[in-house]
Amino acid sequence: MDVIGFWTRSWTSDDPAAVRKLLAPDVEVEWNLDAPVDDEELLQVQHRIAGFADKVTVAGETLAEDGATLVYDLVAPFGTARMVEFLAVADGRITEVRQVYDVTLTDRYFPGLYDN
């Protein structure tokens, strides 16, 4: 299975059930947003991005046997924000998700994205 490709297609097309299947039970999740994160919050934010964005595209990627680094353009109605994602993969499951957002542009073009 192409775990990285399936991951990207699943969350950008707003399919949280498919995303959930890829996450290891003890997945580690971190990001630079000013909000606590766990796998449930990650799924909620991905859902909000996929629902609000005009388009989410992979602007760059570096693939390895045990994971990947992906750069996304999050195209919103009034501008584009960028997010970099680091994924670790073991036994066909994602074991680590690290996301780094351009927080200034994310707050500007995706207001309220990570508010609870």
N, C-alpha and C positions, 0 to 999 in steps of 0.2 A: 504494500500500500504506500502511496505517496503521501505520507503524513503531512508534510509541510503544505503541499498543494491543496490537499483536502481541508486542512485547517483554514487556509486563506479563503478558499471558495466558500466554506461553511459560514465563517463569521461575516464576511463581506456581503453574503446573500441573506443574512439574518436568519440562520438556522441554528439556534442555540442547542437543540437536541443533538445535532451532529457534532457541534463543538464539544459538548459535554462528554460524548463518547471518546473523544481523543485525549481528554485530560486524565492523567493518572490520578488515582484516589488521593494521593498525598502531594499533589502538584504545589509547587512554590510559585507564588505570584508577587511581583513587585512592580511599582510604577512611580513616576515622579509627580503624579497629581496630588493635590492637597486633600487627600481622602484616604482612609484605610482601604486595603484591598484584600480580597480573598477570591476564590474561584467564582463565587456567586456574584460578587460585585463586578468582576471582570466580565462575566456574561451579560450583566445588565448594561454596562457601559458599551460593550460591543454592539448590543441590540440598539442602543440609542444612536450610536454612530451610524450603523447600517440603515436605521430608519430615517435619520435626518439628512445624511449626506446625499448629495446628488450622485456621487460616485466615489468609490474607494478603489484606488489602484496601487499596485506594487510598483514603486518607482525604482527599486533596486533590490537585489537579493544576493546573498552569499550562502551557498548550501554546503553542508558538511555531512558526514555520515551520522553524526550524533546531534545534529541540530541545524539551525539556520539563523541568519540575521536578515531581517526584512525591513525595507523602508517603504512606508505607505504615504501616499498623498490622499488626504481626507478632504474632498471637494465639497464645500458647503455652498449654500445659495449666494453668499456674499464674499467668499474667498476660500483659500486652501490652507489647511494646516498640515503639518508633517508629523509622523510618528515613526519611531524606530522600535523594532521588536526583536528580542533575542529569545530563541526557543531552544530548549534542550529536549532531545528525544531518546527514549530507551524502550526497547521491546514494543515498538509501534505506538507508544503513548507519549504525550507531551508531559515532561516532568518539571519543567521550569518555563515560566513566561516572565520576561522582563520587558516592560514598555517604557519608552522615553518619549514624551510628548513635547512638542514646541508649545509650552504652556501659554505663552502670550497669545499666539494665534488660535490655539484651541479655545481659550477663554473668549476670544473675540468672535470667532466664527461658529463655535458650538457652545453658546452660553448655557450654563446649568447642566452641562454634560455629566458631571460627577457629584452633583448636589444630591443629598439624601432627603 
